[in-house]
Amino acid sequence: MLYFLIVIAVLLLVYAGVLVNFVRRGRKIPPAAYLVLAVLNGLILAAVLAWGISR
């Protein structure tokens, strides 16, 4: 479970980096990008809660 959390956290950081590059180049962030960020954050939150409850 800990490895799953680490993988999701790394994916979130990489995706956030891609979005920062979009903004620096003057492009607008597509609306679907916010949905992907919400899903990744939700996965992390659910995994942390499940991991904490199972301990």
Stockholm file with secondary structure:
# STOCKHOLM 1.0

chainA/1-55         MLYFLIVIAVLLLVYAGVLVNFVRRGRKIPPAAYLVLAVLNGLILAAVLAWGISR
#=GR chainA/1-55 SS CHHHHHHHHHHHHHHHHHHHHHHHTTCCCCHHHHHHHHHHHHHHHHHHHHHHHHC
#=GC SS_cons        CHHHHHHHHHHHHHHHHHHHHHHHTTCCCCHHHHHHHHHHHHHHHHHHHHHHHHC
//
